[in-house]
Amino acid sequence: MTSTQRDIEVSYDVSNEFFRLWLDENMHYTSASYLRGDETLEEAQQNKARILYEYAEMNEEKTILDVGCGWGANLEYIAQRGCKRADGITLSTAQWEWIRARANPKIRAFVCDYADFEPEEPYDALVSIEMIDHLCSPAQSRQGLAVELYREYFRKLHGWIRPGGLFAFQAILRNRVPRNRKDLEDLRFTADVIFPGGLNPRLEELVMAVNPYWEILELRTQRESYGRTTAEWLRRLRMHEQEIRARWGDRLFEDYDRYLSTCVRAFASHWSSDVQMKLRHIPA
Ligand SMILES: C[S@@+](CC[C@H](N)C(=O)[O-])C[C@H]1O[C@@H](n2cnc3c(N)ncnc32)[C@H](O)[C@@H]1O
C-alpha cells in the first residue's frame, strides 16, 4: 500500500509544537536550497520557495495548487510574493488546522487524498514538494509498480491545469544502497517507523513517469543542500533534547535523532539526493 491516512498521521501528526522546535520558522519539511552555502536554514528555505515560484512562472493573476502542502510554508511564500489564489491539499489534519489558524485570505487548504481531489476549475500552475515519496511502498516497488504509480500521479495532475501550464516539482531520490548492515537497518527504520508506506523514487523512474504528460524544461539536483538541511534539523532537535524528552518521552527524541542522523549520512554518502524540475503540460 501507498502511505495511508494513518501512515501520514504517524509521520506528520506527532504534534505541531514538536516540529516547530526543529524546523525553520515557517515549517518547511523538505529540502532547502543552499545556493551560496553560508545561508541560514530560513534563507535557504526561502531560496527553495523562490526557485519553485519561478519554475511555476507565478504572478498576481495566477492560481496555483500545492499538492501535499504540509504546514503551508510554500503557500505562504506564494501568497506573499503574488498570486490570485493559492490552494493546498494534505492528508494531515494537524497540518490543515495549522494553515487554517493562520487565516491567510489568499490561501485555502483541504484535507484530501490527491487521488480523490477534483478542482473546481483548472489551475494556472501546480507545485508539489516531496509528496511523490509517499506514493509507492517498498513492496509495490519490488513488484515493479513504481513507474506505473508515479505515472498515475503525473496523469492526474495533468488534468488539473490549463493547457501549457507549468508544474514546479521536487522529490527526494534514492540513488544507491549502502553496503553495511547497520546503515541498511537505519534506512529501514526510517522507512518503517518515521515514514511508513513511503519510498523515495529513482530519478530514472521519474523521467519515465512524466511521459506522455509533462515536458521537462529544467532539472537540478541538490544532494548537498539536503545534507545541510537535515544536519541543521538535527542540530536544532538536539538543542531541544531536554524539552522533547520531558514533553513527548525519550522514545520520540531517540527515534528522531536516529532518523535525522541517518538522513545526514544518506546525503553525504550518495545513497539519497533531491531533485527539482520545471515541467510543462503537454496538451493531449
Ligand atoms: C514531506 S511532506 C512535505 C510538505 C510540504 N510540501 C513541504 O515542503 O513542507 C509530504 C506532504 O504530502 C502529503 N501527502 C502525502 N500523501 C498524500 C496524498 N495521497 N494526498 C495528499 N497529500 C499527501 C502529506 O500530508 C504532507 O503534507
PDBQT file of the ligand as one rigid body, heavy atoms in Angstrom, charges set to zero:
ROOT
HETATM    1  C1  LIG A 301       7.284  15.632   3.326  1.00  0.00    +0.000 C 
HETATM    2  S1  LIG A 301       5.734  16.436   3.491  1.00  0.00    +0.000 S 
HETATM    3  C2  LIG A 301       6.087  17.884   2.546  1.00  0.00    +0.000 C 
HETATM    4  C3  LIG A 301       5.195  19.031   2.909  1.00  0.00    +0.000 C 
HETATM    5  C4  LIG A 301       5.424  20.333   2.126  1.00  0.00    +0.000 C 
HETATM    6  N1  LIG A 301       5.331  20.102   0.698  1.00  0.00    +0.000 N 
HETATM    7  C5  LIG A 301       6.732  20.987   2.499  1.00  0.00    +0.000 C 
HETATM    8  O1  LIG A 301       7.524  21.300   1.586  1.00  0.00    +0.000 OA
HETATM    9  O2  LIG A 301       6.955  21.241   3.687  1.00  0.00    +0.000 OA
HETATM   10  C6  LIG A 301       4.637  15.494   2.435  1.00  0.00    +0.000 C 
HETATM   11  C7  LIG A 301       3.212  16.037   2.358  1.00  0.00    +0.000 C 
HETATM   12  O3  LIG A 301       2.478  15.248   1.416  1.00  0.00    +0.000 OA
HETATM   13  C8  LIG A 301       1.171  14.994   1.942  1.00  0.00    +0.000 C 
HETATM   14  N2  LIG A 301       0.652  13.781   1.296  1.00  0.00    +0.000 N 
HETATM   15  C9  LIG A 301       1.205  12.539   1.284  1.00  0.00    +0.000 A 
HETATM   16  N3  LIG A 301       0.420  11.687   0.590  1.00  0.00    +0.000 NA
HETATM   17  C10 LIG A 301      -0.640  12.406   0.141  1.00  0.00    +0.000 A 
HETATM   18  C11 LIG A 301      -1.788  12.106  -0.637  1.00  0.00    +0.000 A 
HETATM   19  N4  LIG A 301      -2.018  10.864  -1.087  1.00  0.00    +0.000 N 
HETATM   20  N5  LIG A 301      -2.679  13.098  -0.909  1.00  0.00    +0.000 NA
HETATM   21  C12 LIG A 301      -2.466  14.363  -0.431  1.00  0.00    +0.000 A 
HETATM   22  N6  LIG A 301      -1.377  14.716   0.304  1.00  0.00    +0.000 NA
HETATM   23  C13 LIG A 301      -0.488  13.751   0.601  1.00  0.00    +0.000 A 
HETATM   24  C14 LIG A 301       1.386  14.880   3.435  1.00  0.00    +0.000 C 
HETATM   25  O4  LIG A 301       0.166  15.075   4.126  1.00  0.00    +0.000 OA
HETATM   26  C15 LIG A 301       2.410  16.002   3.652  1.00  0.00    +0.000 C 
HETATM   27  O5  LIG A 301       1.724  17.235   3.793  1.00  0.00    +0.000 OA
ENDROOT
TORSDOF 0
